[in-house]
Amino acid sequence: MSRRRTRADRTQRATARDARRESLFVLLARVQRGAPLTAAEAGLLRTHVEAEIREGDQARRSAEGQAAAVRREQQRTRAAEAAITEAEQDRDRARDALRDARP
């Protein structure tokens, strides 16, 4: 069972993500200018990239799950609409049969 995320959790994750991305942009700018990275900076760059990949993968899985849920609900809606149409047709047939049976 997944833990329900609170607004504070989302804010904390967003703040951490913003800080990570700012650091990532700084490191990438240094690399682009040809400045060498220290071993610690290279490790930090790798950690940041791995975190971005992980979050991207999680977002894709979540989106895929949501899309699947939407498809299931669309199927349920189509089935319900078909059942309503069938019930209306049964009602109309019963009304016509009752009308025809009256003298």
N, CA, C and O atoms as a Tinker XYZ file with bonds, in Angstrom:
   412  protein
     1  N      0.851000   -1.171000    0.000000    73     2
     2  CA     0.000000    0.000000    0.000000    64     1     3
     3  C      0.899000    1.238000    0.000000    63     2     4     5
     4  O      1.836000    1.332000    0.793000    81     3
     5  N      0.612000    2.167000   -0.879000    73     3     6
     6  CA     1.449000    3.357000   -0.953000    64     5     7
     7  C      0.985000    4.396000    0.064000    63     6     8     9
     8  O     -0.200000    4.509000    0.378000    81     7
     9  N      1.937000    5.130000    0.554000    73     7    10
    10  CA     1.668000    6.159000    1.544000    64     9    11
    11  C      1.102000    7.380000    0.832000    63    10    12    13
    12  O      1.597000    7.790000   -0.218000    81    11
    13  N      0.068000    7.944000    1.414000    73    11    14
    14  CA    -0.530000    9.147000    0.833000    64    13    15
    15  C      0.419000   10.320000    1.029000    63    14    16    17
    16  O      0.914000   10.557000    2.131000    81    15
    17  N      0.660000   11.037000   -0.031000    73    15    18
    18  CA     1.589000   12.156000    0.026000    64    17    19
    19  C      0.865000   13.424000    0.449000    63    18    20    21
    20  O     -0.222000   13.737000   -0.039000    81    19
    21  N      1.486000   14.136000    1.356000    73    19    22
    22  CA     0.900000   15.379000    1.837000    64    21    23
    23  C      1.460000   16.554000    1.038000    63    22    24    25
    24  O      2.417000   16.417000    0.275000    81    23
    25  N      0.848000   17.682000    1.236000    73    23    26
    26  CA     1.337000   18.891000    0.574000    64    25    27
    27  C      2.765000   19.204000    1.014000    63    26    28    29
    28  O      3.590000   19.631000    0.207000    81    27
    29  N      3.048000   18.989000    2.294000    73    27    30
    30  CA     4.405000   19.243000    2.803000    64    29    31
    31  C      5.401000   18.313000    2.131000    63    30    32    33
    32  O      6.507000   18.732000    1.790000    81    31
    33  N      5.014000   17.035000    1.936000    73    31    34
    34  CA     5.899000   16.085000    1.239000    64    33    35
    35  C      6.176000   16.568000   -0.179000    63    34    36    37
    36  O      7.320000   16.551000   -0.634000    81    35
    37  N      5.127000   16.999000   -0.874000    73    35    38
    38  CA     5.301000   17.459000   -2.256000    64    37    39
    39  C      6.179000   18.703000   -2.297000    63    38    40    41
    40  O      7.031000   18.840000   -3.175000    81    39
    41  N      5.970000   19.598000   -1.358000    73    39    42
    42  CA     6.773000   20.826000   -1.310000    64    41    43
    43  C      8.231000   20.494000   -1.035000    63    42    44    45
    44  O      9.131000   21.065000   -1.649000    81    43
    45  N      8.460000   19.568000   -0.108000    73    43    46
    46  CA     9.828000   19.174000    0.224000    64    45    47
    47  C     10.523000   18.521000   -0.972000    63    46    48    49
    48  O     11.686000   18.809000   -1.256000    81    47
    49  N      9.805000   17.642000   -1.669000    73    47    50
    50  CA    10.386000   16.995000   -2.848000    64    49    51
    51  C     10.658000   18.013000   -3.948000    63    50    52    53
    52  O     11.690000   17.943000   -4.615000    81    51
    53  N      9.744000   18.956000   -4.143000    73    51    54
    54  CA     9.937000   19.984000   -5.174000    64    53    55
    55  C     11.140000   20.862000   -4.843000    63    54    56    57
    56  O     11.912000   21.224000   -5.731000    81    55
    57  N     11.298000   21.198000   -3.583000    73    55    58
    58  CA    12.436000   22.018000   -3.163000    64    57    59
    59  C     13.746000   21.271000   -3.397000    63    58    60    61
    60  O     14.711000   21.839000   -3.908000    81    59
    61  N     13.772000   19.993000   -3.019000    73    59    62
    62  CA    14.975000   19.177000   -3.226000    64    61    63
    63  C     15.270000   19.029000   -4.721000    63    62    64    65
    64  O     16.426000   19.083000   -5.139000    81    63
    65  N     14.216000   18.842000   -5.525000    73    63    66
    66  CA    14.397000   18.693000   -6.978000    64    65    67
    67  C     14.938000   19.992000   -7.580000    63    66    68    69
    68  O     15.833000   19.961000   -8.424000    81    67
    69  N     14.395000   21.132000   -7.145000    73    67    70
    70  CA    14.870000   22.421000   -7.656000    64    69    71
    71  C     16.343000   22.640000   -7.311000    63    70    72    73
    72  O     17.118000   23.109000   -8.144000    81    71
    73  N     16.725000   22.298000   -6.076000    73    71    74
    74  CA    18.120000   22.461000   -5.662000    64    73    75
    75  C     19.031000   21.525000   -6.461000    63    74    76    77
    76  O     20.119000   21.913000   -6.888000    81    75
    77  N     18.569000   20.295000   -6.652000    73    75    78
    78  CA    19.365000   19.331000   -7.421000    64    77    79
    79  C     19.543000   19.819000   -8.859000    63    78    80    81
    80  O     20.638000   19.738000   -9.415000    81    79
    81  N     18.484000   20.315000   -9.446000    73    79    82
    82  CA    18.576000   20.776000  -10.832000    64    81    83
    83  C     19.456000   22.007000  -10.963000    63    82    84    85
    84  O     20.196000   22.143000  -11.937000    81    83
    85  N     19.380000   22.898000   -9.995000    73    83    86
    86  CA    20.250000   24.079000  -10.033000    64    85    87
    87  C     21.711000   23.643000   -9.978000    63    86    88    89
    88  O     22.546000   24.158000  -10.721000    81    87
    89  N     22.015000   22.698000   -9.099000    73    87    90
    90  CA    23.374000   22.168000   -9.005000    64    89    91
    91  C     23.763000   21.481000  -10.307000    63    90    92    93
    92  O     24.888000   21.627000  -10.785000    81    91
    93  N     22.826000   20.732000  -10.874000    73    91    94
    94  CA    23.072000   20.039000  -12.136000    64    93    95
    95  C     23.380000   21.037000  -13.252000    63    94    96    97
    96  O     24.297000   20.813000  -14.042000    81    95
    97  N     22.639000   22.116000  -13.324000    73    95    98
    98  CA    22.892000   23.136000  -14.357000    64    97    99
    99  C     24.267000   23.772000  -14.188000    63    98   100   101
   100  O     24.960000   24.026000  -15.172000    81    99
   101  N     24.658000   24.026000  -12.956000    73    99   102
   102  CA    25.977000   24.607000  -12.698000    64   101   103
   103  C     27.076000   23.646000  -13.157000    63   102   104   105
   104  O     28.027000   24.047000  -13.828000    81   103
   105  N     26.929000   22.363000  -12.781000    73   103   106
   106  CA    27.933000   21.375000  -13.171000    64   105   107
   107  C     27.994000   21.213000  -14.692000    63   106   108   109
   108  O     29.082000   21.127000  -15.262000    81   107
   109  N     26.848000   21.173000  -15.339000    73   107   110
   110  CA    26.819000   21.035000  -16.795000    64   109   111
   111  C     27.438000   22.258000  -17.478000    63   110   112   113
   112  O     28.133000   22.121000  -18.485000    81   111
   113  N     27.194000   23.430000  -16.944000    73   111   114
   114  CA    27.783000   24.645000  -17.515000    64   113   115
   115  C     29.299000   24.598000  -17.402000    63   114   116   117
   116  O     30.008000   25.000000  -18.325000    81   115
   117  N     29.795000   24.111000  -16.277000    73   115   118
   118  CA    31.253000   23.992000  -16.108000    64   117   119
   119  C     31.834000   23.012000  -17.120000    63   118   120   121
   120  O     32.871000   23.278000  -17.729000    81   119
   121  N     31.156000   21.871000  -17.297000    73   119   122
   122  CA    31.634000   20.876000  -18.257000    64   121   123
   123  C     31.616000   21.467000  -19.667000    63   122   124   125
   124  O     32.546000   21.260000  -20.446000    81   123
   125  N     30.552000   22.203000  -19.986000    73   123   126
   126  CA    30.430000   22.784000  -21.325000    64   125   127
   127  C     31.538000   23.794000  -21.595000    63   126   128   129
   128  O     32.020000   23.907000  -22.722000    81   127
   129  N     31.940000   24.524000  -20.563000    73   127   130
   130  CA    33.035000   25.490000  -20.726000    64   129   131
   131  C     34.399000   24.810000  -20.758000    63   130   132   133
   132  O     35.414000   25.465000  -20.993000    81   131
   133  N     34.428000   23.502000  -20.521000    73   131   134
   134  CA    35.695000   22.779000  -20.544000    64   133   135
   135  C     36.412000   22.764000  -19.213000    63   134   136   137
   136  O     37.557000   22.321000  -19.130000    81   135
   137  N     35.755000   23.241000  -18.169000    73   135   138
   138  CA    36.377000   23.230000  -16.841000    64   137   139
   139  C     36.362000   21.808000  -16.298000    63   138   140   141
   140  O     35.328000   21.142000  -16.350000    81   139
   141  N     37.468000   21.340000  -15.789000    73   139   142
   142  CA    37.481000   19.976000  -15.254000    64   141   143
   143  C     36.671000   19.893000  -13.966000    63   142   144   145
   144  O     36.605000   20.845000  -13.189000    81   143
   145  N     36.059000   18.736000  -13.762000    73   143   146
   146  CA    35.317000   18.500000  -12.525000    64   145   147
   147  C     36.197000   17.717000  -11.565000    63   146   148   149
   148  O     36.980000   16.863000  -11.979000    81   147
   149  N     36.061000   18.014000  -10.294000    73   147   150
   150  CA    36.758000   17.211000   -9.294000    64   149   151
   151  C     36.046000   15.862000   -9.195000    63   150   152   153
   152  O     34.946000   15.694000   -9.721000    81   151
   153  N     36.667000   14.925000   -8.532000    73   151   154
   154  CA    36.046000   13.607000   -8.345000    64   153   155
   155  C     34.713000   13.756000   -7.595000    63   154   156   157
   156  O     33.740000   13.070000   -7.908000    81   155
   157  N     34.679000   14.638000   -6.621000    73   155   158
   158  CA    33.443000   14.854000   -5.853000    64   157   159
   159  C     32.349000   15.456000   -6.749000    63   158   160   161
   160  O     31.185000   15.064000   -6.670000    81   159
   161  N     32.738000   16.402000   -7.588000    73   159   162
   162  CA    31.760000   17.013000   -8.499000    64   161   163
   163  C     31.261000   16.002000   -9.525000    63   162   164   165
   164  O     30.074000   15.980000   -9.850000    81   163
   165  N     32.153000   15.175000  -10.030000    73   163   166
   166  CA    31.753000   14.145000  -10.994000    64   165   167
   167  C     30.776000   13.170000  -10.329000    63   166   168   169
   168  O     29.789000   12.756000  -10.938000    81   167
   169  N     31.062000   12.810000   -9.078000    73   167   170
   170  CA    30.152000   11.934000   -8.340000    64   169   171
   171  C     28.800000   12.594000   -8.122000    63   170   172   173
   172  O     27.758000   11.949000   -8.235000    81   171
   173  N     28.824000   13.884000   -7.808000    73   171   174
   174  CA    27.583000   14.629000   -7.614000    64   173   175
   175  C     26.796000   14.705000   -8.921000    63   174   176   177
   176  O     25.575000   14.552000   -8.920000    81   175
   177  N     27.483000   14.938000  -10.025000    73   175   178
   178  CA    26.825000   14.983000  -11.335000    64   177   179
   179  C     26.133000   13.649000  -11.615000    63   178   180   181
   180  O     24.982000   13.615000  -12.051000    81   179
   181  N     26.839000   12.568000  -11.362000    73   179   182
   182  CA    26.257000   11.237000  -11.585000    64   181   183
   183  C     25.038000   11.026000  -10.700000    63   182   184   185
   184  O     24.011000   10.531000  -11.164000    81   183
   185  N     25.143000   11.396000   -9.434000    73   183   186
   186  CA    24.031000   11.234000   -8.497000    64   185   187
   187  C     22.810000   12.030000   -8.965000    63   186   188   189
   188  O     21.682000   11.539000   -8.922000    81   187
   189  N     23.052000   13.264000   -9.410000    73   187   190
   190  CA    21.954000   14.103000   -9.895000    64   189   191
   191  C     21.296000   13.498000  -11.131000    63   190   192   193
   192  O     20.069000   13.448000  -11.224000    81   191
   193  N     22.107000   13.042000  -12.074000    73   191   194
   194  CA    21.566000   12.459000  -13.309000    64   193   195
   195  C     20.768000   11.198000  -12.983000    63   194   196   197
   196  O     19.678000   10.998000  -13.518000    81   195
   197  N     21.305000   10.351000  -12.110000    73   195   198
   198  CA    20.581000    9.132000  -11.729000    64   197   199
   199  C     19.249000    9.470000  -11.060000    63   198   200   201
   200  O     18.247000    8.799000  -11.308000    81   199
   201  N     19.230000   10.502000  -10.216000    73   199   202
   202  CA    17.983000   10.914000   -9.561000    64   201   203
   203  C     16.970000   11.409000  -10.593000    63   202   204   205
   204  O     15.784000   11.091000  -10.504000    81   203
   205  N     17.437000   12.187000  -11.572000    73   203   206
   206  CA    16.531000   12.673000  -12.622000    64   205   207
   207  C     15.972000   11.511000  -13.444000    63   206   208   209
   208  O     14.788000   11.496000  -13.781000    81   207
   209  N     16.822000   10.546000  -13.762000    73   207   210
   210  CA    16.361000    9.377000  -14.522000    64   209   211
   211  C     15.338000    8.603000  -13.709000    63   210   212   213
   212  O     14.298000    8.198000  -14.229000    81   211
   213  N     15.637000    8.397000  -12.430000    73   211   214
   214  CA    14.721000    7.659000  -11.545000    64   213   215
   215  C     13.367000    8.365000  -11.454000    63   214   216   217
   216  O     12.321000    7.726000  -11.571000    81   215
   217  N     13.390000    9.686000  -11.245000    73   215   218
   218  CA    12.134000   10.427000  -11.152000    64   217   219
   219  C     11.370000   10.404000  -12.470000    63   218   220   221
   220  O     10.143000   10.309000  -12.479000    81   219
   221  N     12.092000   10.491000  -13.580000    73   219   222
   222  CA    11.441000   10.411000  -14.886000    64   221   223
   223  C     10.774000    9.064000  -15.095000    63   222   224   225
   224  O      9.655000    8.984000  -15.600000    81   223
   225  N     11.476000    7.999000  -14.698000    73   223   226
   226  CA    10.904000    6.654000  -14.816000    64   225   227
   227  C      9.653000    6.513000  -13.944000    63   226   228   229
   228  O      8.651000    5.940000  -14.372000    81   227
   229  N      9.722000    7.040000  -12.724000    73   227   230
   230  CA     8.568000    6.977000  -11.826000    64   229   231
   231  C      7.389000    7.761000  -12.403000    63   230   232   233
   232  O      6.245000    7.311000  -12.326000    81   231
   233  N      7.661000    8.908000  -12.969000    73   231   234
   234  CA     6.599000    9.725000  -13.561000    64   233   235
   235  C      5.954000    8.998000  -14.742000    63   234   236   237
   236  O      4.735000    9.022000  -14.909000    81   235
   237  N      6.792000    8.351000  -15.557000    73   235   238
   238  CA     6.241000    7.586000  -16.687000    64   237   239
   239  C      5.383000    6.425000  -16.209000    63   238   240   241
   240  O      4.306000    6.183000  -16.754000    81   239
   241  N      5.854000    5.700000  -15.186000    73   239   242
   242  CA     5.054000    4.587000  -14.654000    64   241   243
   243  C      3.730000    5.093000  -14.097000    63   242   244   245
   244  O      2.685000    4.475000  -14.300000    81   243
   245  N      3.780000    6.207000  -13.401000    73   243   246
   246  CA     2.563000    6.785000  -12.847000    64   245   247
   247  C      1.602000    7.202000  -13.961000    63   246   248   249
   248  O      0.401000    6.949000  -13.882000    81   247
   249  N      2.140000    7.840000  -14.991000    73   247   250
   250  CA     1.300000    8.266000  -16.117000    64   249   251
   251  C      0.695000    7.063000  -16.829000    63   250   252   253
   252  O     -0.467000    7.097000  -17.235000    81   251
   253  N      1.484000    6.000000  -16.980000    73   251   254
   254  CA     0.964000    4.790000  -17.618000    64   253   255
   255  C     -0.159000    4.182000  -16.784000    63   254   256   257
   256  O     -1.162000    3.722000  -17.328000    81   255
   257  N      0.013000    4.181000  -15.466000    73   255   258
   258  CA    -1.031000    3.668000  -14.579000    64   257   259
   259  C     -2.293000    4.508000  -14.655000    63   258   260   261
   260  O     -3.402000    3.973000  -14.666000    81   259
   261  N     -2.125000    5.821000  -14.707000    73   259   262
   262  CA    -3.282000    6.703000  -14.817000    64   261   263
   263  C     -3.985000    6.519000  -16.149000    63   262   264   265
   264  O     -5.214000    6.533000  -16.211000    81   263
   265  N     -3.215000    6.347000  -17.217000    73   263   266
   266  CA    -3.813000    6.130000  -18.536000    64   265   267
   267  C     -4.590000    4.820000  -18.551000    63   266   268   269
   268  O     -5.670000    4.743000  -19.137000    81   267
   269  N     -4.043000    3.790000  -17.907000    73   267   270
   270  CA    -4.745000    2.503000  -17.837000    64   269   271
   271  C     -6.041000    2.652000  -17.052000    63   270   272   273
   272  O     -7.065000    2.081000  -17.430000    81   271
   273  N     -6.005000    3.411000  -15.966000    73   271   274
   274  CA    -7.217000    3.637000  -15.168000    64   273   275
   275  C     -8.264000    4.385000  -15.986000    63   274   276   277
   276  O     -9.453000    4.080000  -15.901000    81   275
   277  N     -7.831000    5.358000  -16.774000    73   275   278
   278  CA    -8.761000    6.101000  -17.633000    64   277   279
   279  C     -9.388000    5.161000  -18.656000    63   278   280   281
   280  O    -10.595000    5.210000  -18.896000    81   279
   281  N     -8.559000    4.299000  -19.260000    73   279   282
   282  CA    -9.111000    3.338000  -20.232000    64   281   283
   283  C    -10.139000    2.416000  -19.587000    63   282   284   285
   284  O    -11.180000    2.135000  -20.179000    81   283
   285  N     -9.849000    1.941000  -18.368000    73   283   286
   286  CA   -10.814000    1.077000  -17.674000    64   285   287
   287  C    -12.121000    1.818000  -17.415000    63   286   288   289
   288  O    -13.201000    1.258000  -17.604000    81   287
   289  N    -12.029000    3.060000  -16.987000    73   287   290
   290  CA   -13.240000    3.846000  -16.723000    64   289   291
   291  C    -14.008000    4.136000  -18.009000    63   290   292   293
   292  O    -15.239000    4.162000  -18.011000    81   291
   293  N    -13.282000    4.352000  -19.096000    73   291   294
   294  CA   -13.958000    4.557000  -20.382000    64   293   295
   295  C    -14.708000    3.297000  -20.790000    63   294   296   297
   296  O    -15.825000    3.376000  -21.301000    81   295
   297  N    -14.102000    2.137000  -20.569000    73   295   298
   298  CA   -14.778000    0.878000  -20.891000    64   297   299
   299  C    -16.021000    0.701000  -20.024000    63   298   300   301
   300  O    -17.072000    0.282000  -20.508000    81   299
   301  N    -15.891000    1.026000  -18.735000    73   299   302
   302  CA   -17.049000    0.925000  -17.838000    64   301   303
   303  C    -18.159000    1.879000  -18.280000    63   302   304   305
   304  O    -19.338000    1.526000  -18.246000    81   303
   305  N    -17.780000    3.072000  -18.689000    73   303   306
   306  CA   -18.762000    4.053000  -19.143000    64   305   307
   307  C    -19.466000    3.565000  -20.401000    63   306   308   309
   308  O    -20.686000    3.678000  -20.514000    81   307
   309  N    -18.702000    3.020000  -21.350000    73   307   310
   310  CA   -19.324000    2.483000  -22.576000    64   309   311
   311  C    -20.278000    1.343000  -22.242000    63   310   312   313
   312  O    -21.362000    1.247000  -22.817000    81   311
   313  N    -19.874000    0.475000  -21.310000    73   311   314
   314  CA   -20.744000   -0.640000  -20.914000    64   313   315
   315  C    -22.012000   -0.123000  -20.240000    63   314   316   317
   316  O    -23.103000   -0.640000  -20.480000    81   315
   317  N    -21.868000    0.883000  -19.407000    73   315   318
   318  CA   -23.033000    1.458000  -18.729000    64   317   319
   319  C    -23.963000    2.125000  -19.739000    63   318   320   321
   320  O    -25.184000    1.995000  -19.649000    81   319
   321  N    -23.379000    2.840000  -20.702000    73   319   322
   322  CA   -24.206000    3.486000  -21.726000    64   321   323
   323  C    -24.935000    2.438000  -22.562000    63   322   324   325
   324  O    -26.095000    2.635000  -22.924000    81   323
   325  N    -24.272000    1.333000  -22.871000    73   323   326
   326  CA   -24.922000    0.255000  -23.631000    64   325   327
   327  C    -26.053000   -0.352000  -22.814000    63   326   328   329
   328  O    -27.113000   -0.666000  -23.355000    81   327
   329  N    -25.831000   -0.520000  -21.509000    73   327   330
   330  CA   -26.886000   -1.077000  -20.650000    64   329   331
   331  C    -28.075000   -0.118000  -20.568000    63   330   332   333
   332  O    -29.226000   -0.556000  -20.566000    81   331
   333  N    -27.807000    1.159000  -20.501000    73   331   334
   334  CA   -28.892000    2.150000  -20.469000    64   333   335
   335  C    -29.677000    2.106000  -21.767000    63   334   336   337
   336  O    -30.908000    2.109000  -21.753000    81   335
   337  N    -28.973000    2.066000  -22.885000    73   335   338
   338  CA   -29.634000    1.996000  -24.196000    64   337   339
   339  C    -30.508000    0.750000  -24.278000    63   338   340   341
   340  O    -31.644000    0.815000  -24.749000    81   339
   341  N    -29.980000   -0.384000  -23.820000    73   339   342
   342  CA   -30.745000   -1.638000  -23.839000    64   341   343
   343  C    -31.979000   -1.531000  -22.941000    63   342   344   345
   344  O    -33.064000   -1.977000  -23.316000    81   343
   345  N    -31.815000   -0.947000  -21.773000    73   343   346
   346  CA   -32.951000   -0.789000  -20.859000    64   345   347
   347  C    -34.011000    0.133000  -21.466000    63   346   348   349
   348  O    -35.208000   -0.120000  -21.330000    81   347
   349  N    -33.570000    1.196000  -22.132000    73   347   350
   350  CA   -34.533000    2.101000  -22.775000    64   349   351
   351  C    -35.277000    1.387000  -23.897000    63   350   352   353
   352  O    -36.478000    1.588000  -24.078000    81   351
   353  N    -34.564000    0.556000  -24.648000    73   351   354
   354  CA   -35.216000   -0.200000  -25.721000    64   353   355
   355  C    -36.216000   -1.200000  -25.139000    63   354   356   357
   356  O    -37.312000   -1.367000  -25.674000    81   355
   357  N    -35.837000   -1.867000  -24.041000    73   355   358
   358  CA   -36.765000   -2.792000  -23.374000    64   357   359
   359  C    -38.004000   -2.038000  -22.883000    63   358   360   361
   360  O    -39.126000   -2.527000  -23.012000    81   359
   361  N    -37.795000   -0.861000  -22.328000    73   359   362
   362  CA   -38.912000   -0.043000  -21.850000    64   361   363
   363  C    -39.836000    0.315000  -23.004000    63   362   364   365
   364  O    -41.057000    0.205000  -22.896000    81   363
   365  N    -39.235000    0.745000  -24.113000    73   363   366
   366  CA   -40.047000    1.134000  -25.269000    64   365   367
   367  C    -40.829000   -0.059000  -25.819000    63   366   368   369
   368  O    -41.997000    0.075000  -26.186000    81   367
   369  N    -40.182000   -1.225000  -25.876000    73   367   370
   370  CA   -40.892000   -2.424000  -26.350000    64   369   371
   371  C    -42.029000   -2.798000  -25.410000    63   370   372   373
   372  O    -43.116000   -3.165000  -25.856000    81   371
   373  N    -41.776000   -2.703000  -24.106000    73   371   374
   374  CA   -42.828000   -3.035000  -23.133000    64   373   375
   375  C    -43.978000   -2.035000  -23.238000    63   374   376   377
   376  O    -45.144000   -2.422000  -23.162000    81   375
   377  N    -43.660000   -0.762000  -23.409000    73   375   378
   378  CA   -44.708000    0.261000  -23.556000    64   377   379
   379  C    -45.525000    0.010000  -24.810000    63   378   380   381
   380  O    -46.752000    0.111000  -24.800000    81   379
   381  N    -44.820000   -0.323000  -25.904000    73   379   382
   382  CA   -45.545000   -0.603000  -27.157000    64   381   383
   383  C    -46.404000   -1.845000  -27.028000    63   382   384   385
   384  O    -47.530000   -1.877000  -27.523000    81   383
   385  N    -45.875000   -2.882000  -26.359000    73   383   386
   386  CA   -46.655000   -4.115000  -26.176000    64   385   387
   387  C    -47.869000   -3.849000  -25.307000    63   386   388   389
   388  O    -48.947000   -4.382000  -25.572000    81   387
   389  N    -47.715000   -3.047000  -24.289000    73   387   390
   390  CA   -48.850000   -2.722000  -23.407000    64   389   391
   391  C    -49.882000   -1.906000  -24.170000    63   390   392   393
   392  O    -51.084000   -2.127000  -24.028000    81   391
   393  N    -49.415000   -0.970000  -24.972000    73   391   394
   394  CA   -50.343000   -0.140000  -25.770000    64   393   395
   395  C    -51.097000   -1.023000  -26.777000    63   394   396   397
   396  O    -52.302000   -0.862000  -26.969000    81   395
   397  N    -50.388000   -1.942000  -27.407000    73   395   398
   398  CA   -51.023000   -2.817000  -28.395000    64   397   399
   399  C    -51.977000   -3.804000  -27.743000    63   398   400   401
   400  O    -52.921000   -4.260000  -28.387000    81   399
   401  N    -51.754000   -4.141000  -26.496000    73   399   402
   402  CA   -52.598000   -5.132000  -25.794000    64   401   403
   403  C    -53.882000   -4.496000  -25.278000    63   402   404   405
   404  O    -54.836000   -5.213000  -24.976000    81   403
   405  N    -53.933000   -3.193000  -25.170000    73   403   406
   406  CA   -55.133000   -2.524000  -24.668000    64   405   407
   407  C    -56.186000   -2.512000  -25.788000    63   406   408   409
   408  O    -55.876000   -2.345000  -26.968000    81   407
   409  N    -57.436000   -2.697000  -25.366000    73   407   410
   410  CA   -58.510000   -2.703000  -26.379000    64   409   411
   411  C    -58.806000   -1.349000  -26.954000    63   410   412
   412  O    -59.681000   -1.219000  -27.809000    81   411
